[in-house]
């Protein structure tokens, strides 16, 4: 029996070329050579080559053996709505990707994108993309271009001079970028990849503080704007030595703390004052939703503070959380992106999972495996689906 006959009807059967491509992607993700795959089915390497090129139809017993070797299943390979992405090998080609933490994060991003696209295919929906034009990095002063591009994007998403309070919603809902927030190794701040079928995809570290996570999200957004086709990994203490990394770092600062808005707020807060104080820094950092260090560094860059101001504060006791509470009082916690996902899934993906579960396309167990969650976490994602359905029946009838 061949793999094609295991599907329900010829119209539903994947072509040999598509099955071969899926097997190639799964093999590369598992870091196996064609020779090692051939050994798993007791065949010559040329047989694997022919299968992957779609020139030789795979038999069902061969498919089952290869799927086991690739740490997947025959069903996952053959399922019509399933999506097979090859982002992991692309990340592995980066110099940093020999690191185990980066390898794990790239595999997780690949799996989460695959899961979301599979749910979209099963439900017959598509993600709306609102991508701004790509802005390749040009010769000349990179600071000028980064600031112009950052301001253009703020205008594109309608931010005005206000702070960036929820980078996940901007990426996900306004731009249509696939963004996920999961707990990663501390050294990995974020990953970005672009796939022709899936589009732009970003993974951020839920373990990082809100301000750090926001900075990482904007940094990856800068790569989406400037070098869309190049995968990127942002790690702790990134040196920003390349022109692309310098652009992303400047873009990040300009997007989060636009110069005109900073200058105006600085003038308002320091009016009539002769010295820059901790109190000024605390107010400014809170107003723009960035860390106190990021705010001082930006003031230094804009020549609103002398070079070395942050180092001076650090050598004289720093600017502490206790001092911030004395100035600002006990404020409600900012809406943290780690809370938005809580190690689970972003809102749009949660809605897809609920709808697929209500239609009985997927069981709890299948969703747990698809979304890389345990049963308890899946139930949290599905919680309220029945209430939502009854409310929709009573209040929000949609006309199609």
LUMFIMAR-556580 format. One record per residue (C-alpha): residue in three letters; x, y, z. Coordinates in nm, 4 decimals, always signed. Layout:
N
["ALA" [X Y Z]]
...
This chain:
400
["UNK" [+0.0000 +0.0000 +0.0000]]
["UNK" [+0.1397 +0.3399 -0.0922]]
["UNK" [+0.1088 +0.6585 +0.1098]]
["UNK" [-0.1326 +0.8155 -0.1362]]
["UNK" [-0.3935 +0.5437 -0.0850]]
["UNK" [-0.4025 +0.6143 +0.2869]]
["UNK" [-0.5892 +0.9379 +0.2200]]
["UNK" [-0.9655 +0.9606 +0.1781]]
["UNK" [-1.0110 +0.9798 -0.1963]]
["UNK" [-0.7823 +1.0897 -0.4752]]
["UNK" [-0.8954 +1.4531 -0.4505]]
["UNK" [-0.7652 +1.4679 -0.0960]]
["UNK" [-0.4334 +1.2947 -0.1640]]
["UNK" [-0.1212 +1.5058 -0.1524]]
["UNK" [+0.0979 +1.4853 -0.4575]]
["UNK" [+0.4222 +1.2900 -0.4442]]
["UNK" [+0.6239 +1.6107 -0.4811]]
["UNK" [+0.4505 +1.7748 -0.1824]]
["UNK" [+0.4934 +1.4636 +0.0323]]
["UNK" [+0.8597 +1.4525 -0.0668]]
["UNK" [+0.9070 +1.8195 +0.0217]]
["UNK" [+0.7428 +1.7663 +0.3610]]
["UNK" [+0.9704 +1.4719 +0.4275]]
["UNK" [+1.2775 +1.6765 +0.3330]]
["UNK" [+1.1779 +1.9562 +0.5713]]
["UNK" [+1.1108 +1.7072 +0.8519]]
["UNK" [+1.4458 +1.5341 +0.7910]]
["UNK" [+1.6405 +1.8606 +0.7981]]
["UNK" [+1.4562 +1.9732 +1.1113]]
["UNK" [+1.5589 +1.6444 +1.2748]]
["UNK" [+1.9213 +1.7092 +1.1621]]
["UNK" [+1.9495 +1.3789 +0.9725]]
["UNK" [+2.1348 +1.3258 +0.6466]]
["UNK" [+1.9837 +1.1549 +0.3463]]
["UNK" [+2.2151 +0.8592 +0.4105]]
["UNK" [+2.0868 +0.8259 +0.7687]]
["UNK" [+1.7268 +0.8440 +0.6467]]
["UNK" [+1.7991 +0.5767 +0.3864]]
["UNK" [+1.9429 +0.3504 +0.6551]]
["UNK" [+1.6183 +0.3849 +0.8547]]
["UNK" [+1.4222 +0.2211 +0.5706]]
["UNK" [+1.6969 -0.0098 +0.4487]]
["UNK" [+1.7385 +0.1622 +0.1133]]
["UNK" [+2.0030 +0.3454 -0.0861]]
["UNK" [+2.0507 +0.7198 -0.0443]]
["UNK" [+1.9350 +0.7666 -0.4035]]
["UNK" [+1.5938 +0.6325 -0.2964]]
["UNK" [+1.5570 +0.9135 -0.0417]]
["UNK" [+1.6676 +1.1636 -0.3062]]
["UNK" [+1.3998 +1.0352 -0.5453]]
["UNK" [+1.1303 +1.0399 -0.2749]]
["UNK" [+1.2138 +1.3949 -0.1674]]
["UNK" [+1.2103 +1.5122 -0.5291]]
["UNK" [+0.8698 +1.3522 -0.5860]]
["UNK" [+1.0064 +1.1107 -0.8473]]
["UNK" [+0.9321 +0.7984 -0.6462]]
["UNK" [+0.6140 +0.7363 -0.4460]]
["UNK" [+0.6816 +0.6417 -0.0855]]
["UNK" [+0.5295 +0.3246 +0.0591]]
["UNK" [+0.3290 +0.3470 +0.3793]]
["UNK" [+0.5720 +0.1311 +0.5795]]
["UNK" [+0.8614 +0.3512 +0.4630]]
["UNK" [+0.6665 +0.6629 +0.5588]]
["UNK" [+0.6000 +0.5290 +0.9074]]
["UNK" [+0.9678 +0.4452 +0.9620]]
["UNK" [+1.0869 +0.7831 +0.8359]]
["UNK" [+0.8272 +0.9691 +1.0437]]
["UNK" [+0.9493 +0.7884 +1.3551]]
["UNK" [+1.3098 +0.8757 +1.2727]]
["UNK" [+1.2098 +1.2397 +1.2164]]
["UNK" [+1.0233 +1.2567 +1.5513]]
["UNK" [+0.6874 +1.3197 +1.3832]]
["UNK" [+0.3991 +1.1030 +1.2602]]
["UNK" [+0.2774 +0.9760 +0.9259]]
["UNK" [-0.0520 +1.1547 +0.9912]]
["UNK" [+0.1276 +1.4864 +1.0397]]
["UNK" [+0.3109 +1.4365 +0.7093]]
["UNK" [-0.0034 +1.3425 +0.5136]]
["UNK" [-0.2650 +1.5669 +0.6730]]
["UNK" [-0.3957 +1.7956 +0.3991]]
["UNK" [-0.4266 +2.1038 +0.6168]]
["UNK" [-0.0879 +2.0526 +0.7841]]
["UNK" [+0.1878 +2.3004 +0.7024]]
["UNK" [+0.5549 +2.2099 +0.6908]]
["UNK" [+0.7979 +2.4978 +0.7307]]
["UNK" [+1.1748 +2.4906 +0.6995]]
["UNK" [+1.2643 +2.7855 +0.9219]]
["UNK" [+1.4759 +2.5745 +1.1592]]
["UNK" [+1.7501 +2.4987 +0.9035]]
["UNK" [+1.7579 +2.8679 +0.8096]]
["UNK" [+1.8172 +2.9677 +1.1713]]
["UNK" [+2.0768 +2.6928 +1.2044]]
["UNK" [+2.2822 +2.8560 +0.9297]]
["UNK" [+2.3265 +3.1679 +1.1425]]
["UNK" [+2.6547 +3.1825 +1.3326]]
["UNK" [+2.4722 +3.1969 +1.6684]]
["UNK" [+2.2542 +2.8971 +1.5902]]
["UNK" [+2.5041 +2.6392 +1.7102]]
["UNK" [+2.3838 +2.7367 +2.0558]]
["UNK" [+2.1348 +2.4924 +2.2092]]
["UNK" [+1.9094 +2.7705 +2.3411]]
["UNK" [+1.8772 +2.9253 +1.9950]]
["UNK" [+1.8144 +2.5832 +1.8416]]
["UNK" [+1.5288 +2.5210 +2.0853]]
["UNK" [+1.3787 +2.8650 +2.0292]]
["UNK" [+1.3937 +2.8357 +1.6502]]
["UNK" [+1.2257 +2.4956 +1.6629]]
["UNK" [+0.9536 +2.6344 +1.8922]]
["UNK" [+0.8883 +2.9287 +1.6574]]
["UNK" [+0.8688 +2.6905 +1.3619]]
["UNK" [+0.6208 +2.4657 +1.5457]]
["UNK" [+0.3985 +2.7526 +1.6640]]
["UNK" [+0.3769 +2.9037 +1.3158]]
["UNK" [+0.2995 +2.5619 +1.1716]]
["UNK" [+0.0260 +2.5121 +1.4324]]
["UNK" [-0.1391 +2.8470 +1.3628]]
["UNK" [-0.1356 +2.8018 +0.9853]]
["UNK" [-0.2739 +2.4489 +1.0210]]
["UNK" [-0.5651 +2.5775 +1.2306]]
["UNK" [-0.6275 +2.8506 +0.9732]]
["UNK" [-0.6343 +2.5924 +0.6957]]
["UNK" [-0.8672 +2.3644 +0.8898]]
["UNK" [-1.1091 +2.6527 +0.9545]]
["UNK" [-1.0780 +2.8055 +0.6093]]
["UNK" [-0.9565 +3.1442 +0.7332]]
["UNK" [-0.6569 +3.3545 +0.6348]]
["UNK" [-0.4472 +3.6045 +0.8268]]
["UNK" [-0.4825 +3.9591 +0.6993]]
["UNK" [-0.1456 +4.1207 +0.6355]]
["UNK" [-0.1003 +4.4940 +0.6694]]
["UNK" [+0.2692 +4.5000 +0.5943]]
["UNK" [+0.4318 +4.8387 +0.5342]]
["UNK" [+0.6727 +4.8626 +0.2395]]
["UNK" [+1.0171 +4.7162 +0.2961]]
["UNK" [+1.2872 +4.9785 +0.3509]]
["UNK" [+1.6283 +4.8380 +0.2487]]
["UNK" [+1.9205 +4.9924 +0.4331]]
["UNK" [+2.0734 +5.2558 +0.2076]]
["UNK" [+2.4238 +5.4070 +0.1909]]
["UNK" [+2.4823 +5.7151 +0.4006]]
["UNK" [+2.3975 +5.8074 +0.7589]]
["UNK" [+2.2213 +5.5067 +0.9053]]
["UNK" [+2.0876 +5.7099 +1.1979]]
["UNK" [+1.8922 +5.9402 +0.9692]]
["UNK" [+1.7320 +5.6519 +0.7805]]
["UNK" [+1.6486 +5.4562 +1.0964]]
["UNK" [+1.4790 +5.7597 +1.2525]]
["UNK" [+1.2825 +5.8359 +0.9363]]
["UNK" [+1.1717 +5.4737 +0.8991]]
["UNK" [+1.0710 +5.4531 +1.2649]]
["UNK" [+0.8603 +5.7694 +1.2399]]
["UNK" [+0.6978 +5.6470 +0.9168]]
["UNK" [+0.5976 +5.3248 +1.0887]]
["UNK" [+0.4580 +5.5076 +1.3913]]
["UNK" [+0.2450 +5.7073 +1.1475]]
["UNK" [+0.1484 +5.3860 +0.9643]]
["UNK" [+0.0056 +5.2277 +1.2800]]
["UNK" [-0.1409 +5.5538 +1.4091]]
["UNK" [+0.0671 +5.5792 +1.7255]]
["UNK" [+0.1126 +5.9548 +1.7245]]
["UNK" [+0.3506 +6.0749 +1.9981]]
["UNK" [+0.2192 +5.8279 +2.2585]]
["UNK" [+0.4083 +5.5435 +2.4262]]
["UNK" [+0.4136 +5.1856 +2.2961]]
["UNK" [+0.2150 +5.0072 +2.5678]]
["UNK" [+0.1449 +4.6771 +2.3880]]
["UNK" [+0.3916 +4.5784 +2.1176]]
["UNK" [+0.2290 +4.2349 +2.0781]]
["UNK" [-0.1026 +4.3858 +1.9676]]
["UNK" [+0.0713 +4.6219 +1.7250]]
["UNK" [+0.2608 +4.3336 +1.5661]]
["UNK" [-0.0254 +4.0838 +1.5705]]
["UNK" [-0.3452 +4.2796 +1.5172]]
["UNK" [-0.2325 +4.5950 +1.3374]]
["UNK" [+0.0439 +4.4636 +1.1120]]
["UNK" [-0.0622 +4.1001 +1.0764]]
["UNK" [+0.2749 +3.9622 +1.1895]]
["UNK" [+0.2634 +3.6246 +1.3622]]
["UNK" [+0.3968 +3.6908 +1.7118]]
["UNK" [+0.4311 +3.4505 +2.0034]]
["UNK" [+0.5432 +3.5040 +2.3616]]
["UNK" [+0.6868 +3.1967 +2.5317]]
["UNK" [+0.9319 +3.1261 +2.8106]]
["UNK" [+1.2772 +3.0944 +2.6564]]
["UNK" [+1.6317 +3.0638 +2.7791]]
["UNK" [+1.7360 +3.3938 +2.9398]]
["UNK" [+2.0000 +3.4710 +2.6770]]
["UNK" [+1.7493 +3.4602 +2.3881]]
["UNK" [+1.5480 +3.7822 +2.3631]]
["UNK" [+1.3737 +3.7215 +2.0316]]
["UNK" [+1.3735 +3.5612 +1.6885]]
["UNK" [+1.2457 +3.6842 +1.3537]]
["UNK" [+1.1865 +3.4909 +1.0319]]
["UNK" [+0.9982 +3.5478 +0.7077]]
["UNK" [+0.8396 +3.2670 +0.5090]]
["UNK" [+0.6647 +3.3158 +0.1759]]
["UNK" [+0.3657 +3.1077 +0.2838]]
["UNK" [+0.3402 +3.1990 +0.6521]]
["UNK" [+0.4620 +3.5586 +0.6326]]
["UNK" [+0.6546 +3.7416 +0.9035]]
["UNK" [+0.6981 +3.5556 +1.2349]]
["UNK" [+0.8394 +3.6716 +1.5697]]
["UNK" [+0.9008 +3.4887 +1.8980]]
["UNK" [+0.9668 +3.6863 +2.2188]]
["UNK" [+1.0845 +3.5792 +2.5624]]
["UNK" [+0.8039 +3.5850 +2.8230]]
["UNK" [+1.0615 +3.5662 +3.1027]]
["UNK" [+1.1914 +3.9154 +3.0291]]
["UNK" [+1.0491 +4.2291 +3.1946]]
["UNK" [+0.7841 +4.4200 +3.0012]]
["UNK" [+1.0205 +4.7013 +2.8965]]
["UNK" [+1.2827 +4.4541 +2.7744]]
["UNK" [+1.0246 +4.2483 +2.5867]]
["UNK" [+0.8926 +4.5625 +2.4170]]
["UNK" [+1.2444 +4.6614 +2.3109]]
["UNK" [+1.3040 +4.3125 +2.1695]]
["UNK" [+0.9754 +4.3239 +1.9788]]
["UNK" [+1.0626 +4.6571 +1.8176]]
["UNK" [+1.4163 +4.5362 +1.7414]]
["UNK" [+1.2745 +4.2373 +1.5500]]
["UNK" [+1.0244 +4.4702 +1.3845]]
["UNK" [+1.3196 +4.6738 +1.2555]]
["UNK" [+1.4559 +4.3633 +1.0831]]
["UNK" [+1.1130 +4.3055 +0.9297]]
["UNK" [+1.1198 +4.6608 +0.7943]]
["UNK" [+1.4753 +4.6551 +0.6599]]
["UNK" [+1.5997 +4.2984 +0.5981]]
["UNK" [+1.2782 +4.0984 +0.5699]]
["UNK" [+1.4233 +3.7897 +0.4033]]
["UNK" [+1.7034 +3.7359 +0.6542]]
["UNK" [+1.6278 +3.5363 +0.9716]]
["UNK" [+1.7537 +3.7033 +1.2894]]
["UNK" [+1.8231 +3.6027 +1.6474]]
["UNK" [+1.8520 +3.8656 +1.9226]]
["UNK" [+2.0585 +3.7390 +2.2141]]
["UNK" [+2.1598 +3.8918 +2.5446]]
["UNK" [+2.4283 +4.1618 +2.5218]]
["UNK" [+2.3980 +4.1847 +2.1436]]
["UNK" [+2.7070 +4.3770 +2.0245]]
["UNK" [+2.5247 +4.5516 +1.7338]]
["UNK" [+2.8408 +4.5486 +1.5243]]
["UNK" [+2.6915 +4.4943 +1.1782]]
["UNK" [+2.5211 +4.7718 +0.9859]]
["UNK" [+2.1924 +4.5786 +1.0028]]
["UNK" [+2.2137 +4.5420 +1.3807]]
["UNK" [+2.3078 +4.9072 +1.4279]]
["UNK" [+2.0063 +5.0049 +1.2178]]
["UNK" [+1.7762 +4.7835 +1.4269]]
["UNK" [+1.9130 +4.9249 +1.7514]]
["UNK" [+1.8675 +5.2862 +1.6395]]
["UNK" [+1.5230 +5.2113 +1.4935]]
["UNK" [+1.4221 +5.0578 +1.8281]]
["UNK" [+1.5187 +5.3701 +2.0226]]
["UNK" [+1.3559 +5.6068 +1.7734]]
["UNK" [+1.0330 +5.4069 +1.7582]]
["UNK" [+0.9945 +5.3823 +2.1353]]
["UNK" [+1.1222 +5.7330 +2.2170]]
["UNK" [+1.0709 +5.9578 +1.9128]]
["UNK" [+1.2987 +6.2605 +1.9325]]
["UNK" [+1.0333 +6.5317 +1.8957]]
["UNK" [+0.8093 +6.3792 +2.1636]]
["UNK" [+1.1042 +6.3272 +2.4006]]
["UNK" [+1.2249 +6.6856 +2.3553]]
["UNK" [+0.8773 +6.8233 +2.4171]]
["UNK" [+0.8127 +6.6126 +2.7277]]
["UNK" [+1.1638 +6.6856 +2.8554]]
["UNK" [+1.0987 +7.0606 +2.8242]]
["UNK" [+0.7691 +7.0272 +3.0116]]
["UNK" [+0.9091 +6.8185 +3.2968]]
["UNK" [+1.2294 +7.0181 +3.3492]]
["UNK" [+1.0766 +7.3651 +3.3011]]
["UNK" [+1.2352 +7.6086 +3.5462]]
["UNK" [+1.4857 +7.3472 +3.6714]]
["UNK" [+1.8607 +7.3923 +3.6643]]
["UNK" [+1.9671 +7.0272 +3.7018]]
["UNK" [+1.8544 +6.6920 +3.5685]]
["UNK" [+1.7412 +6.4782 +3.8623]]
["UNK" [+1.6304 +6.1237 +3.9303]]
["UNK" [+1.2741 +6.2518 +3.9534]]
["UNK" [+1.2892 +6.3814 +3.5948]]
["UNK" [+1.4233 +6.0476 +3.4697]]
["UNK" [+1.1529 +5.8520 +3.6519]]
["UNK" [+0.8740 +6.0662 +3.5041]]
["UNK" [+1.0176 +6.0457 +3.1521]]
["UNK" [+1.0797 +5.6698 +3.1618]]
["UNK" [+0.7257 +5.6111 +3.2854]]
["UNK" [+0.5767 +5.8402 +3.0216]]
["UNK" [+0.7415 +5.6478 +2.7369]]
["UNK" [+0.7169 +5.3004 +2.8901]]
["UNK" [+1.0898 +5.2297 +2.8748]]
["UNK" [+1.3514 +5.1457 +3.1334]]
["UNK" [+1.5215 +5.4266 +3.3204]]
["UNK" [+1.8549 +5.3366 +3.1648]]
["UNK" [+1.7051 +5.3431 +2.8131]]
["UNK" [+1.5592 +5.6860 +2.8862]]
["UNK" [+1.8885 +5.8331 +3.0068]]
["UNK" [+2.0788 +5.6832 +2.7139]]
["UNK" [+1.8267 +5.8421 +2.4786]]
["UNK" [+1.8658 +6.1814 +2.6499]]
["UNK" [+2.2415 +6.1521 +2.6102]]
["UNK" [+2.1961 +6.0684 +2.2419]]
["UNK" [+1.9698 +6.3711 +2.1891]]
["UNK" [+2.2185 +6.5934 +2.3789]]
["UNK" [+1.9557 +6.6692 +2.6420]]
["UNK" [+2.1903 +6.5156 +2.8998]]
["UNK" [+2.5678 +6.5074 +2.9113]]
["UNK" [+2.7487 +6.1951 +2.7946]]
["UNK" [+2.8103 +5.9691 +3.0918]]
["UNK" [+2.4964 +6.0769 +3.2804]]
["UNK" [+2.3742 +5.7221 +3.3294]]
["UNK" [+2.7167 +5.6100 +3.4497]]
["UNK" [+2.7137 +5.8962 +3.6996]]
["UNK" [+2.3768 +5.7900 +3.8375]]
["UNK" [+2.4999 +5.4322 +3.8629]]
["UNK" [+2.8089 +5.5333 +4.0554]]
["UNK" [+2.5941 +5.7388 +4.2955]]
["UNK" [+2.3419 +5.4766 +4.3999]]
["UNK" [+2.1475 +5.4348 +4.0756]]
["UNK" [+1.7772 +5.5064 +4.0265]]
["UNK" [+1.5923 +5.2463 +4.2299]]
["UNK" [+1.2427 +5.0993 +4.2160]]
["UNK" [+1.1820 +5.2392 +4.5632]]
["UNK" [+1.2653 +5.5890 +4.4418]]
["UNK" [+1.0288 +5.5384 +4.1481]]
["UNK" [+0.7480 +5.4387 +4.3857]]
["UNK" [+0.8121 +5.7509 +4.5931]]
["UNK" [+0.7743 +5.9655 +4.2813]]
["UNK" [+0.4942 +5.7807 +4.1013]]
["UNK" [+0.3150 +5.6072 +4.3868]]
["UNK" [+0.1879 +5.2505 +4.3668]]
["UNK" [+0.0792 +5.2290 +4.0050]]
["UNK" [-0.1058 +4.9374 +3.8481]]
["UNK" [+0.1295 +4.7013 +3.6724]]
["UNK" [+0.1693 +4.7655 +3.3021]]
["UNK" [-0.0108 +4.5142 +3.0779]]
["UNK" [+0.2652 +4.2617 +3.0390]]
["UNK" [+0.2958 +4.0646 +2.7173]]
["UNK" [+0.3937 +3.7651 +2.9287]]
["UNK" [+0.0518 +3.7970 +3.0900]]
["UNK" [-0.1127 +3.8304 +2.7499]]
["UNK" [+0.0149 +3.4861 +2.6653]]
["UNK" [+0.1090 +3.3569 +3.0131]]
["UNK" [+0.3253 +3.1039 +2.8341]]
["UNK" [+0.0201 +3.0014 +2.6311]]
["UNK" [-0.0935 +3.1566 +2.3018]]
["UNK" [-0.1763 +3.5066 +2.1727]]
["UNK" [-0.5442 +3.6070 +2.1512]]
["UNK" [-0.5973 +3.5382 +1.7802]]
["UNK" [-0.4459 +3.1915 +1.8011]]
["UNK" [-0.6577 +3.1186 +2.1091]]
["UNK" [-0.9722 +3.2048 +1.9104]]
["UNK" [-0.8637 +2.9708 +1.6301]]
["UNK" [-0.8011 +2.6896 +1.8785]]
["UNK" [-1.1400 +2.7400 +2.0432]]
["UNK" [-1.3219 +2.7409 +1.7115]]
["UNK" [-1.1427 +2.4270 +1.5904]]
["UNK" [-1.2274 +2.2552 +1.9211]]
["UNK" [-1.5954 +2.3611 +1.9086]]
["UNK" [-1.6232 +2.2257 +1.5539]]
["UNK" [-1.4634 +1.9003 +1.6796]]
["UNK" [-1.1817 +1.9291 +1.4264]]
["UNK" [-0.9297 +1.8757 +1.7078]]
["UNK" [-0.9463 +1.7190 +2.0521]]
["UNK" [-0.7859 +1.8686 +2.3635]]
["UNK" [-0.4984 +1.6261 +2.3283]]
["UNK" [-0.4400 +1.7136 +1.9640]]
["UNK" [-0.4420 +2.0844 +2.0427]]
["UNK" [-0.1997 +2.0283 +2.3305]]
["UNK" [+0.0472 +1.8609 +2.0966]]
["UNK" [-0.0085 +2.1166 +1.8216]]
["UNK" [+0.0366 +2.4215 +2.0469]]
["UNK" [+0.3136 +2.2726 +2.2668]]
["UNK" [+0.0993 +2.2929 +2.5826]]
["UNK" [-0.0034 +2.0539 +2.8549]]
["UNK" [-0.3687 +1.9532 +2.9126]]
["UNK" [-0.4211 +2.2086 +3.1898]]
["UNK" [-0.2897 +2.4920 +2.9711]]
["UNK" [-0.5079 +2.3842 +2.6782]]
["UNK" [-0.8130 +2.3915 +2.9047]]
["UNK" [-0.7201 +2.7486 +3.0015]]
["UNK" [-0.7089 +2.8399 +2.6332]]
["UNK" [-1.0449 +2.6713 +2.5706]]
["UNK" [-1.2044 +2.8034 +2.8892]]
["UNK" [-1.5051 +3.0195 +2.8173]]
["UNK" [-1.5666 +2.8824 +2.4673]]
["UNK" [-1.9201 +2.7677 +2.5587]]
["UNK" [-1.9983 +3.1041 +2.7223]]
["UNK" [-1.8668 +3.2868 +2.4165]]
["UNK" [-2.0865 +3.0751 +2.1918]]
["UNK" [-2.4048 +3.1393 +2.3930]]
["UNK" [-2.3309 +3.5117 +2.4112]]
["UNK" [-2.2711 +3.5187 +2.0384]]
["UNK" [-2.6007 +3.3382 +1.9775]]
["UNK" [-2.7908 +3.5930 +2.1853]]
["UNK" [-2.6117 +3.9186 +2.1189]]
["UNK" [-2.3782 +3.9168 +1.8222]]
["UNK" [-2.5318 +3.7468 +1.5239]]
["UNK" [-2.3038 +3.7992 +1.2270]]
["UNK" [-2.4440 +3.8272 +0.8781]]
["UNK" [-2.2391 +3.6661 +0.6003]]
